[in-house]
Amino acid sequence: MNEHRPGSKLLITQEGLKRLMAALSALGDLIGPKAIGGVLTYARISGPEDMPRGMTDEQSAGRYRLLPSGREAYFDFTLGAQGWKSFFSPPSVELFSVSNGADGYTITQPEPALRPLVLFGVRPCELAAIAMQDKIYTQGDHVDQVYAARRKDAFIVAINCARPSGGCFCVSMGTGPRAQAGFDIALTEVLEGTDHFFLAESGSAAGEKVLSELGFPPAGDGQVAVAEKTSSTAAGRMGRAINQNGLKDALYASYNHPQWAKTGQRCLSCGSCAAVCPTCFCLKYEDYTDLAGKASRKRGWDVCLGRDYSYIHGGPARPSAMARYRHFVIHKLASWIDQFGSPGCVGCGRCIVWCPAGIDITQHAAAIGGAEKPGGGS
């Protein structure tokens, strides 16, 4: 039997990947990447055969395509529109219902899912986003029970990035392309010539237990070196960046900067940027009643780009698209730091790619901060 020392890097073949995913399926509901309708999404999977093997993505400002890669890699793509937060904080959820019966009113709260979630293929930037959401929902004075019930006992398998997409800028945000924390197991896929394997390392006692029980052999020095090179190569190919040096103060002083008006003319106030952002947590609450004597309260996602989000008596506090986009950017890159100790952006680039107007937050930050940055759009 192979000796597995904590922290050692293990070699997983394609057959080994099937064994790993089978073991993970026994732990809970296995959620992973899947191609649905020409877009990468996250859904229940049973094994490697369900993943979009041989596919890659083409991303730029306002553009996304999932295409054949011409290779047999499992993870030649990066990110689709969906983030992992939808599994912990659903887009719509019933908080409780009240029914009027013969014996009076009965209050019912939905039962949380019984099986833990196993998230397979979480990118390093998304690990950082999950850590932010953990802080927001579970580490304050008031724990959000909806989030906490779904987050409890979740098992996370990260995948280190071998290539950035056209929207990525995780290096400048300190969140990738290699996973550093927040995972139970981290994988690096290597496909060079006839060599196709995964390098695995544990990040928790639970991950260590799974890998030990499966008995994967230690990776050789050459295999470790090739795997580590993939992340360094990805970092060097990053086409966008945000210079955070002095940016917070520059944003706070920028309310009358002409860049806001320039971008505001293009912003459609559709909220796509906030909807796809893996760290956004704006919510709305709605009450429903029917003639049968039942009432319920539901919670769903909201976006600060919407005109009615800031509505108070007399009208919205931010009536223009310019004001709403300004609020979004300043919160992400400045006031979020004062709230939670770090920027609210992980550099995934979704807000750039899924904006129908192709608005690029990295270019906007450069214009405000006074430093030029690569990447198209403005």
Beta strands, then each sheet from edge to edge (+ up, - down):
strand 1: 10-12
strand 2: 29-36
strand 3: 39-44
strand 4: 55-60
strand 5: 63-68
strand 6: 92-101
strand 7: 104-108
strand 8: 117-122
strand 9: 155-159
strand 10: 185-192
strand 11: 195-202
strand 12: 283-289
strand 13: 294-301
strand 14: 311-312
strand 15: 315-316
sheet 1: 1+ 11- 10+ 9+ 8+ 2+ 3-
sheet 2: 4+ 5-
sheet 3: 7+ 6- 13+ 12-
sheet 4: 14+ 15-
end
